[in-house]
Amino acid sequence: MAIDPSDYHIITYRSSEQPERWSWEIQRKSKPLGVKMTGDGYQSDGAAQFAGKRELAEFLADLSKEEKRK
């Protein structure tokens, strides 16, 4: 089964804590991942997006390596 990178994306959201903090989450469009992959504590949406995109790229690279081993 080939990995489709376009099936995965990140979302960002703001917490209700004070001061406000931002979080990111990796999600899959076709079906839920089965585990929650998140990061939190960012001071802005932009910072959370930057970190989330970096983590998504690492996740997809690792997933691709795993697929090649099979």
RAUR-V69958 format. One record per residue. N is the residue number from 0. RES is the residue in one small letter. SS is DSSP state (H for helix, E for strand, C for the rest). PHI is phi in radians with two decimals (none if undefined). BURIAL is 1 if it has 16 or more other ideal C-beta (glycine too) atoms within 10 Angstrom, else 0. Layout:
BEGIN
N,RES,SS,PHI,BURIAL
N,RES,SS,PHI,BURIAL
END
This chain:
BEGIN
0,m,C,none,0
1,a,C,-1.44,0
2,i,C,-1.42,0
3,d,C,-1.84,0
4,p,H,-1.01,0
5,s,H,-1.28,0
6,d,H,-1.36,0
7,y,E,-1.94,1
8,h,E,-2.70,0
9,i,E,-1.99,1
10,i,E,-2.13,0
11,t,E,-2.13,1
12,y,E,-2.66,0
13,r,E,-1.75,0
14,s,C,-1.47,0
15,s,C,-1.61,0
16,e,C,-1.21,0
17,q,C,-2.05,0
18,p,C,-1.25,0
19,e,C,-1.02,0
20,r,C,-2.27,1
21,w,E,-1.93,1
22,s,E,-2.31,1
23,w,E,-2.20,1
24,e,E,-2.55,1
25,i,E,-1.52,1
26,q,E,-2.29,0
27,r,E,-2.03,0
28,k,C,-1.29,0
29,s,C,-1.24,0
30,k,C,-2.87,0
31,p,C,-1.03,0
32,l,C,-1.20,0
33,g,C,1.74,0
34,v,C,-2.37,0
35,k,C,-1.63,0
36,m,E,-2.02,1
37,t,E,-2.40,0
38,g,E,-2.51,1
39,d,E,-2.50,0
40,g,E,1.65,0
41,y,E,-1.49,1
42,q,C,-1.44,0
43,s,C,-2.59,0
44,d,H,-1.09,0
45,g,H,-1.06,0
46,a,H,-1.15,0
47,a,H,-1.16,1
48,q,H,-1.11,1
49,f,H,-1.04,0
50,a,H,-1.14,1
51,g,H,-1.11,1
52,k,H,-1.14,0
53,r,H,-1.12,0
54,e,H,-1.15,1
55,l,H,-1.10,1
56,a,H,-1.07,0
57,e,H,-1.12,0
58,f,H,-1.06,0
59,l,H,-1.15,1
60,a,H,-1.12,0
61,d,H,-1.14,0
62,l,H,-1.13,0
63,s,H,-1.11,0
64,k,H,-1.06,0
65,e,H,-1.11,0
66,e,H,-1.11,0
67,k,H,-1.17,0
68,r,H,-1.25,0
69,k,C,-1.27,0
END
